[in-house]
């Protein structure tokens, strides 16, 4: 009986630890549209944009048809309260945002995430993402 209780408690602890270690962002997210300087933009239909977040890094891929996924951006991130601070370390296109940390407000609700903020060039953005894994 003691062994059964000990195993049950160990299982509960593992579930709690796993729940606490997840930051709500980890996993694979697909771009689902956004608002840029007040203008709504739908997600493209001819390609997909996905981001995969691990514990403190991310990779962003472009997926088009049967082609191999193309890494277009990667870097690190940190969560502080209701903000996610993203620092791009790699961009496949020239960017003034490399090695610049941008703070976004973010909110996750189930399989949906919203990020919003102001880019260094002054553009006001709000993006919608849906979790795919």
Buried (B, 14 or more C-beta within 10 A) or exposed (E): EEEEEEEEEEEEEEEEEEEEEEBBBBBBBBBBBBBEEEEEEEBEEEEBBBBBBEEEEBBBBBBEEEEEEEEBBBBBBEBEEEBBBBBBEEBEEEEEBEEEEBEBEBEBEEEEBBBBBEBEEEEEBBBBBBBEE
